[in-house]
């Protein structure tokens, strides 16, 4: 049963990525505009701009942000805060996102939100990355897309166990990654065969133009999908932390460890999907972006690490986590902890261990193992010749 569950997930993940890539290249809409038109939509007039170590964040009127150029969000009324608090909230392991984690903070004026300025080269890199991840001549029984490798904890749902979100604390690392590669640590909310929300940290020079560890998100709905705010969709409400911001504090092998806590959950009244980082509600994905996730519960939740290289002969896979195997232990391998789900009673609680499975598709390159209890684990590895 466990093998069928795992293969089913990676087959499903492949289908979603393939749908998004085909949609990105073929559907009519934002992606069909020329780059100058896309830049006009993404870079709105700003009240103030802030430069932080190579990044420029524009403080944009909250009602004029790029999200509202999405066709499904015409006339959308902004939800400034969730309608209610989750019950039995497990506190974040870090006392303060600002002081401890070291996410680069902007300070935008009242009623404005920070949005990282998109450059022409950003959109060129986006198209390059989407094309490099394109899968061809794939048999439908393949369990995962070529070039991708994962070490994850998979939580499946059953009729008596319904999920409306997930929470975790992820160790912050900066693995070695080359152009044409990515390495990430993430939590993924899956709804049906086409809807998903994934967030965490990522190092992706092809997409981001540097080797910094950045807060990222990636959502899909059918043939639509988007990284961070490189297309309309996600609505930013926080005026200090934005998607694509880089982490200042990186964990040291055998030394001080840094992590950050985040939560993705569905609001009980609006049904929008909120992102909370530390103690701040950053923003949300409106329910109208989705089909399955607009009203139904989550079908699977995943936590763990991922790595990708362009699927070509003699191309090696990058490091995952901090590049060290889980067997090396705490402070020497990357970790994920404080794993929780949001249940149908809007309560944050540990998941049912009977429905959980740890899995690595290539243990010679990446490993994963429990650490202290069932709700935290160590993962990672150096990559190398891991196959397609």
C-alpha positions, 0 to 999 in steps of 0.5 A, a space after each residue: 500500500 505504501 508503495 502505491 501511495 508514493 508512486 501515486 503522488 509522484 505521478 500526480 505531481 508530474 501531471 501537475 507540473 506538465 499541465 502548468 508547463 504546457 499551460 504556461 507555453 500555450 494558454 491565452 492570457 498573461 503568459 501570451 503578453 509580450 514582456 513589456 506588457 507583463 512588466 507593466 502589469 507586475 510593476 505598479 506605480 509605487 509610493 516608495 521604493 526600498 533597496 536591500 542588498 540588490 533587491 528593490 521592493 516597491 511599496 504599492 497601494 494595497 488595492 492596486 497590486 498586480 493580483 487584481 489583474 487576474 481575471 477571477 479577481 475583478 471586483 475582489 474585496 481584500 480580506 485584511 485578516 483571517 476571519 478567526 484564529 486557529 484553535 490550539 495553535 502550536 507556537 512557532 519555534 522561533 520567537 520572532 521572524 524579524 529578530 531571529 530568522 532574519 528575513 529581509 524586512 521592508 517598511 512600507 507606508 500605511 496601506 501599501 505593501 512591498 512587492 519585489 520589482 520584476 525586471 525584464 531579465 527576471 521574466 526571461 529567466 522564468 521562461 528559461 526555467 519553465 522550458 528547462 523543466 519541460 518533460 518529453 516522451 514520458 510514459 504515464 506510469 513514471 512515478 516522478 518527473 525526470 530531473 526531480 528528486 525528493 525526500 519527503 514525509 507524505 500525509 494522505 487523507 481518508 474520509 474520516 481525516 480531512 485537512 484544511 491546511 498545514 504547518 511546519 518549521 523548516 531549517 534554513 540552509 543554502 545548498 550549492 546549486 548551479 544554473 539549471 538546478 534548484 534545491 528547496 525545502 517546502 510544505 505542499 498542500 495538494 487538492 485533487 489532481 490540479 490544485 496545489 500550494 507549495 511554500 518554503 525556501 528555495 535556491 534557484 539561480 535560473 529563476 531568481 538570478 542569484 544563489 540566495 536562499 529565498 522565501 518562495 511559493 508556487 501555486 497551481 490550478 489546472 494549466 495555470 501556475 505561478 512562482 511568487 508574484 511573477 504573475 497575478 494571483 497572490 494578494 499581499 496584505 503584510 507591509 513588512 515581509 514579501 515573497 521572494 525575500 532572502 533569508 539573512 541567517 543561514 544554519 552552520 554545519 555543526 553550529 548554530 541552526 536557524 529555522 522559520 515557522 509557517 502555516 498555510 490554511 483555509 479561512 473558515 468563512 472566505 475559503 481563501 488560503 492564507 500564508 502565515 510566516 512566524 507571527 505575521 499573516 503575509 497574504 492569501 491565495 483567493 479561493 477563486 484561483 482554484 477549482 478543487 481547493 475553492 471548497 473541498 478539503 486537502 487530499 495530501 500534505 507533504 513536507 521535505 526537500 526537493 532537488 532538480 537538474 535539467 534532465 540531460 545525460 551526464 548532468 549531476 543533481 544538486 545538494 538537498 538540505 545542507 548537502 549532508 545525509 540525514 544519518 549525520 544527525 542534528 546540526 549536521 543535516 537539515 531538519 523539518 519539525 513541528 509538523 501539524 495539520 488544520 482539521 475540520 474544526 479549525 484546530 491545529 493538531 499533529 497528524 495521524 501517524 498511521 497515514 504518514 510515510 517517509 520516502 526518498 526516491 534515491 537513497 544513494 543521493 538523499 536520505 530521510 529519517 525520523 528525529 526524536 518523534 514522528 513529527 520531525 525528521 532529518 533529510 538531505 544529501 550531496 546529490 551527484 549522479 542520481 539518474 533522471 
